[in-house]
Amino acid sequence: MQRRNLLALAAAAPLAGPAAAQAPWQPDRPIRIIVPFPAGGATDVWARLVAEPMSEMLRVPVLIENRSGAAGMIGADAVAKAAPDGHTLLFTITPLVQSPIVLGNAPYDAVRDFAPIGQMGTTTLIFMIRSELPPKTLQEFIAFARAQARAGRGLTLGSWAAGSSAHVFALAMNNKLDLGMTHVAYRGEAPMVVAYLSREVDAGINSLTSTREHIASGRLRPLAALGDTRAASMNDVPTFIEQGVDVGRGWSGFAGLLGPANMPAPVHARLVQVFRDTMHRESIRQRLLAMDTDPAWLGPEDFGAAIIRVRDIWTELTRGMDLQLR
């Protein structure tokens, strides 16, 4: 009997080696999540929200580093060129693929140079104006903007980056409706919101995550939502399409976590697991909903497909468009 037990243990022993070798990857120093926009914008807020539970599960600090510039390409490029050891990650939004298409001369390939970890979700973007301006509806704004342009006092149209969703869709509206507005690009959504409040810019497209408190206080006035459906948390704001303006039809961006390409499989698998578990926490879901963000987890394969879809849509959407990059 004893001999049979020893033989069974001996036969099982070779199986223990591979199992032990596949123990979950454990980082040996703090992890940096680079946000390619300034602190205070929606992307920064989302990244900081997930950093704490990820740090708890990985048992190392997860630090947020804001590295803005070149419409998000500077921070993204830093991650693309980082060692693929899991200690440098990127939390970003659709300018990852939009900016290279619009600006050209991109230092990275948005598909080839990154390993998708997971999509956090999406958010509805809203066209809004400073509340000091008289229009109360989109149609009133159209008439007002045209009158200002005819009088030589054309309005200013802000965006959080040249070539971003805020820029292209607002410019599409400006061009379609002959509004005569002048585009002003900022280095992130937080500086753009400050520009609203200081009366430096008149109108633009923003996330509710960054602007809801100013809408609630009456300093900003929402007029139209991008996409095919209204924002669930601001259902009284109709879409552009509902108001007869064909802007933003079918649009949905992304927000999510990526690492450099060629991460070792155990490193990538561990980060996917931790980010997935973070996104499945009910407390995180509730905080995202409270920030007007739709939690919509996608795993790495589906997130990668979403990135390609956005790239292809953006290429077609901006074809032949004069984006007035200045």
N, C-alpha and C positions, 0 to 999 in steps of 0.2 A: 504493500500500500504506500509506504513511504517512498519507494523507488518510483512508483507511478506518479506521485505528486512532484517529485524532483524533475522527472521527464517533462511533465506538463509545464512546469515553470521554465524549464530550459527552452521548450518550444515557443513559449510566449515571449521570451526575452527579446528576440530580434524585433518584435512589434513595438516594444517600449521605446526604442531609439528614435524612430521617425515621429512618434507621438510627442516625445519630449522636444525634438528639434522644431516642432511646429507650435511651440508655446507662443502666445500672443506677443507681438513686438512691444517693447517697453522703451520709451524715449529716455535718454540719459541726461538730458538738459532741457531748459525751457524751450517751448515751441513759439515761434513768431508767426502770427497771422498778419500778413500785410494787407492793408486796405488802401487801394490806390486813389483815395479821395480824402479831403480834410476831415478832421474830427467834427462830430456834430451832425453830419448828414445821415440819411437813412442807411446807407451801406455800413457806415461806422457803427450806428446804433445796433443793427442786426448782428454784426460781427462780435460786438461786446456782449450781446445777449447770449450767444452760444459759447463764448470763450470760457465762462465760469464752469458750466457742467462738463465741458470737455477736459478742463484742467482737473476737475474732481475725478473723472474716470481714468485719465492718463497719469495721474499722480505727479505731474510737473506743472509749473506755471505755464499758462497760455497767454502770451502777451500780444496786444494789438499795436501795430506800428502803422501810422498813417504816412504814406509816401505818395503824394499827389503830383500831378503834372502831366502834360501831353495827353489830356483827356483820358487819364487812367493808364496810359501805356508805360509810364515810368515805373510805377509799382508792380504792374504785371510783368514787365521785363525782368525786374529784380528777382521775382520768383522763378520765371522761366530759366534763368541762368544760375539759380541756387543749386547747391548739392541736393540730389534727390534722396535725402536720408530721412525725410518726414519732419524735419525741424523747421522748415520754412514753407508756409502755405499762403494761399491767396484767397481772400473773400472778396468777391466782386459781383458786378452786375453786367448787363448787356454791352456796355462800352468795351468790354474785353474783345468782342468781335466787331462792334460798330466802328470804333476809332481807327483801327487799321484800314478798314474799307474807305473811310471818309478822308483820313489824313494822309494815307499812303506811307511808304518808307517805314513800315512797322518793324520794330526790332525783334519781333517774335511771330510765330504762327499760332493762332488761337486754338487750333485743333491739334497740331503736331507736338507743340512744346509744353502741353499741360496734361496732367492726369486728373480727370474729374473725380471728385470724391462724393459729392451729392448736391442736389438742389435743395435749398431751404424753402423757397416759395416764390410767390409773385405778389405784385401790388398794383392797384389801379392808379394810373397817372391822371392828374386833374389839371385842366387849364384854368388859371386863376389870375386875378388882377389885384392891384392895390385898392383898398376899399375907399380911398379918397376920390377915385375916379367915379363918375356918375353912373355908368351902365350897371344894370341889375340882371341882365340876361345876355346870352351870347349874341342874339340878334341886335340888341342895343349896343353891345360892344363893337360889332362890325360897323354899324353906322357911325359910331363915335370915332373909331380909329380912322375910317375913311375921311371924315370931316377934319380931323386933326392933320392928316397928311395933306389934304388940299390947302389947309391954312399954313402949311410950312412948319407945323409943330408935330411931326410924326412921332408916334409912341416908340418906346424901347421894349425890346423883346429879349428876355434873359434866357439863358440855358446853363445847366451845370457843367457842360463841356461842349466844345465844338464837335459836331457830329453825333451827339447823343440823341436819345429818343426825344428829350425836351427840345433840342435844336431842330431836328429834322421834321417832326410833326408840327411844331409851331411855325416853322418856315413854310411847310406845305400849306397850312392854313393861310399864312400871310400872302403867299403867291396865288393860291386859288381864289382868294376873296379880294385881292388887290388892296391890302390894308396899309401898305407903305410904312411898316414898322422897321426899325433898325435892330439887328441882332447884336447882343453883347454876351460873350461867353465868360463864365466864371470857372474857377478851379475846384468845383464841387458844389453840392447842393447847399451846404451850410452857408458859404459865402453868398450864394444867390439869394437865400432867404434874408440875410442881413441887408442885401441890396434892396429888396422889397421894402423892408422896414425903414430904411434910410431914404426912401423915395428916389433911389438911383435907377431903378428899373420899374417899368409899368406893368408888365404882364409876362406870363410864361407857363410852362407845364412842370408840375412838381408831384412828388409823392405825398400822400397824406401823412405818412410817418414823420416827415420833417415839418409839415405845415399845419397840422390839425390845431395845435394850440393857438396859432395866429388866426386861423379861420374862426375858431370858437370865440376869440377875443374881439373879432370884428375887424381885424387889421388886413385880412386878405379875404377876397370874395371868390368862391369857386363858381365856374360857369359851365364847364363841360368835362365829361370823362372820356378818356381814350378807350378803345376797344369796343367789344360788342355788348357789354353789360355794364350796368351802373356799379359803383363801388358799394359793397354790401353795407358798409358802415356809414355811407353818405348817399342813401338811396334817393334823396331829393334832388340830386344833381344829375340831369340827363346826359346821355352820351352825345358826342358830336353828331353821330349818325341820326339819332332821334330828332336832332334839331336841324336836319337838312344839310349838314356840312360833312362831306365825305372825307373825313380825316380819321385815321387810326383804326379803320375797319379790320377786324381779325387780329389785332396786335396783342401780343403777350410776351413780356420779357422774362428774365430770370434773375435770381440771386442765389449764389451758392459758393461752395468751397472746392478749391482745386489745389493740386500740388505740382511740382515739376514733373515732366515726363520721366519715365524710366525709374520710378520708385520701385524698390524691391517688393515683391508680391506680399510678404508678411507685413511690411510697413503700410502699404496701401490698404490691405484688408483690415488692419487694426483701426486706421483712421476712418475708413468707411463705417465700421461697426460703431465707433464712438460717436461719429456725427449722426448716424442713423438713430442711435439710442437717445441722443440729445434731442433730435427733432420729434421723437415719439413721446417725450415727456409732456404730460398734460399741462404742466405749469408753463413750459415754453410755448406750447400751442396757444394757451390763453393770453400770454403776454404779446405774442405776435398778432393775434386777433385784435387786442386792445390797441395795437399800433397800426391798425388798418392794413395788415399784411396777411395774405392768404397762405397758411402753411400747406405746402404741396411738395412733400419729399419725393425726390427721384433718386434712385441709385445711380452708380457711376455710368453704366451703359446708357440708361435713359437720359441722364443729364447730358452726357456727351452727344446724344442724338439731338437733344433740344438746342445745344450750342450750335450744331451744324445747321439746324432748321433756321435759327435766328440769323446766322451768317448769310444763308442763302436768300432769305426774305429781305435782309438789309441791302444786299448787293443789288437786288432787283429794284427795291424801293428807291434807292438813291441814284440809280443809273440816270445820267443826264441832268441831275439836279445841281444847280448852282448854290452851294452851301455858304457862300460869302464868308469864308474862313478868315476872319480878321479880328 
